[in-house]
């Protein structure tokens, strides 16, 4: 398992990876998929914006995320999953 501190501060989606997600607002979840993997996370508009930015090819600075805020902690969980899946 990859730890968050092993991931570069600036991340971007690998050119061979496809990132997909679908919000499930009735359950408060967002399904995130990449490289044949899929997982469910707690939905937030911040997380959806983060995913949109990655999918558009932007580099995202994850060093600014503070694990104190539960929404940002969820984003870090997604970053860890994407790294484990080889998507970033």
N, C-alpha and C positions, 0 to 999 in steps of 0.2 A: 504494500500500500504506500502511496506517495503522500508525504506530509506537506502541508501548506508551505512551511518554511523552505522546502526544497524547490519550490516553483519560483521562476523568475518574477520580478516585480511587474514587468511589462509583458503581457501575454497577448497572443493573437491565435486565431484558428489556423491550424495547418492547412496548406493549400489543397491537400487531398482529402480533407475531412468535410463532412456535411453536418451542420448543426440544425436540429429541428426541435421545436417545442410546441406544446399546446397547453394553454391554461384551462384548468377545470375549475371554474369559479364556484360551482355549486358545492364542491368539496374543499375548496381553498388550496388546491394543489396545482402544480405545473409539472407536466411530464417533459423531460429533457432527453433527447436522443442524439447520439453521435457514434459513428464507427461501429454500428451494430449493437450498441449498448443503449439501455433506456433505464431511467430511474425517475422517481417522483420526489418532488421537493415542495416545501411550503410556498405558496404563491405570494408574490409581492410585485408591485409595479416596478420597483427598483430592480428586481431580478429579471423581469421581462425586458427592461431597458438595457441591462447588462448583456443579455443574450442577443438582443437586436444589434447592439454595437459590435459584438464579436462576429455575428453573421454577416455584417456589412464589411468586414475586413479590417476593422479598426483595431489598433493596439490599445489594450486596456491596462491601466495601472492598478493592480490589485493591492499594492502596498498601502493605499489610502483607506482600505477597508478596515474598520475597527471591529474586532470580534465581540465587543461589548454590546453593540446593537444587534439584536437577534436577526433582523433582516439581512444585515451584512454578513453575519455568521452563516446564514443560509447560502448567500452568494459564494462564500468561501468553500462551502460544502460542494457546490456545483463546480467551482474551479478545480477542486481536488478530484472530483469524479471525471471531469473532462481530461485532466492530466493522466489519470489512471487509464482512461480509454484511448490515450494517444491522440487526442483531438487538438491539444494545444502544445 
